[in-house]
Amino acid sequence: MSARWLLVAAVLAAAGCGGDSTEAHIRLVVADKNIRKEGIECAGALPFQYVHAQAPFQVEATDGKVVAEGELPAGRSRNAEPDVDWEVERIPTFCVVDFDVDVPKPAPYRLRLSRGRPLDFTVPAGGEKPIEVVLG
């Protein structure tokens, strides 16, 4: 194989093309109901303070094999009860952390954070986005 084709294959592999991996968009909803402004950067409030920017995470297959790992980005606050017009600036919110992971295939997986129970989720075939995982 020529050097040119090796470079093309490397670029496609890095982009996730030509492999069996699937990109999963995870939406981790920390149901902490902390009082804050909606739409601001946030981290989990007590008892979920371990959910914050740069906190480590792992994604495991059902056999316990780690298939992805990384660090969480910062979350954004979202109205915990969107049907309620609170008529104030600071309201009960959830901290929502969105991030992407590459997993081997559409299948059931488990999200592990530094503390707390593992959170099960399924990556469907067809790449449905986002996959909502609720903590709390």
C-alpha atoms as one frame of an Amber mdcrd trajectory, in Angstrom:
protein
   0.000   0.000   0.000   1.391   3.418  -0.899   2.141   6.060   1.722  -0.733
   8.133   0.328  -3.292   5.360   0.924  -1.893   4.709   4.396  -2.453   8.392
   5.216  -6.031   8.261   3.874  -6.746   5.111   5.924  -5.315   6.753   9.068
  -7.451   9.884   8.567 -10.611   7.796   8.025  -9.888   5.696  11.103  -9.323
   8.806  13.223 -12.608  10.257  11.970 -14.477   7.099  12.932 -15.141   6.089
   9.325 -14.502   2.604   8.068 -14.617   1.073  11.556 -17.224  -0.588  13.670
 -17.373   2.175  16.267 -20.422   4.336  16.829 -20.430   7.881  18.184 -22.867
   8.227  21.066 -23.993  11.643  22.302 -24.619  11.297  26.044 -26.759  13.798
  27.931 -26.057  13.272  31.636 -28.872  14.921  33.616 -27.886  15.567  37.229
 -31.252  15.862  38.982 -29.936  18.018  41.827 -32.676  20.740  41.745 -30.110
  23.340  42.736 -31.262  26.983  42.761 -29.340  28.828  40.030 -29.899  30.854
  36.875 -31.014  28.826  33.901 -28.459  28.406  31.109 -25.301  29.061  33.108
 -22.293  26.773  33.421 -22.722  24.379  36.341 -21.499  21.336  38.196 -23.545
  18.905  40.239 -24.706  20.191  43.626 -24.778  18.074  46.790 -24.804  15.115
  46.808 -23.556  15.034  43.183 -20.587  17.402  43.514 -18.351  14.746  41.879
 -20.005  15.621  38.539 -17.983  18.594  37.296 -15.741  19.730  34.462 -12.673
  17.493  34.154 -14.157  14.735  36.343 -13.131  11.325  34.972 -15.621   8.888
  33.466 -15.523   5.426  31.933 -17.924   3.592  29.653 -18.048  -0.180  30.126
 -19.523  -2.948  28.004 -21.804  -5.460  29.728 -18.802  -7.756  30.305 -17.067
  -4.995  32.313 -14.501  -4.142  29.613 -13.762  -0.389  29.451 -14.572   0.777
  25.901 -14.201   4.539  26.390 -12.943   6.982  28.993 -12.355  10.660  29.347
 -13.173  13.780  31.332 -16.556  15.442  31.614 -17.063  18.931  30.211 -18.839
  21.611  32.254 -22.604  21.305  32.444 -25.335  23.855  31.677 -28.250  24.493
  34.001 -31.749  23.630  32.781 -35.126  24.385  34.373 -36.021  21.362  36.526
 -39.739  21.999  35.991 -40.191  23.643  32.575 -43.986  23.830  32.947 -43.599
  26.265  35.861 -43.087  29.997  35.278 -41.064  30.807  38.371 -41.131  34.584
  37.731 -37.689  34.911  39.345 -34.163  34.811  37.991 -32.839  31.921  40.087
 -34.904  28.744  39.812 -34.688  25.017  40.606 -32.461  23.535  37.910 -30.782
  20.338  36.815 -27.157  20.413  35.677 -26.981  18.849  32.213 -23.642  17.595
  30.872 -23.442  16.785  27.148 -20.515  14.807  25.752 -19.666  12.362  22.966
 -18.030   8.947  23.233 -17.034   6.398  20.621 -18.260   2.913  21.455 -17.633
  -0.310  19.520 -21.245  -0.821  18.362 -24.858  -0.032  19.204 -25.386  -1.968
  22.443 -26.048  -1.651  26.181 -23.309   0.103  28.166 -22.653   1.417  31.658
 -21.380   4.908  32.538 -19.100   4.973  35.582 -18.236   8.195  37.359 -15.741
   8.602  40.197 -18.521   7.971  42.737 -22.113   6.859  42.778 -23.787   3.918
  41.164 -23.067   2.927  37.542 -25.621   4.305  35.071 -26.908   1.930  32.394
 -27.767   3.177  28.910 -28.236   1.742  25.436 -26.774   3.069  22.208 -29.413
   2.329  19.556 -28.617   1.411  15.975 -28.993   4.457  13.765 -27.304   6.871
  16.168 -30.312   8.378  17.943 -29.191  11.576  19.682 -28.942  12.409  22.502
 -28.990   9.433  24.852 -30.322  10.759  28.151 -28.861   9.275  31.325 -30.348
  10.545  34.605 -28.397  10.710  37.863 -30.528  11.289  40.930
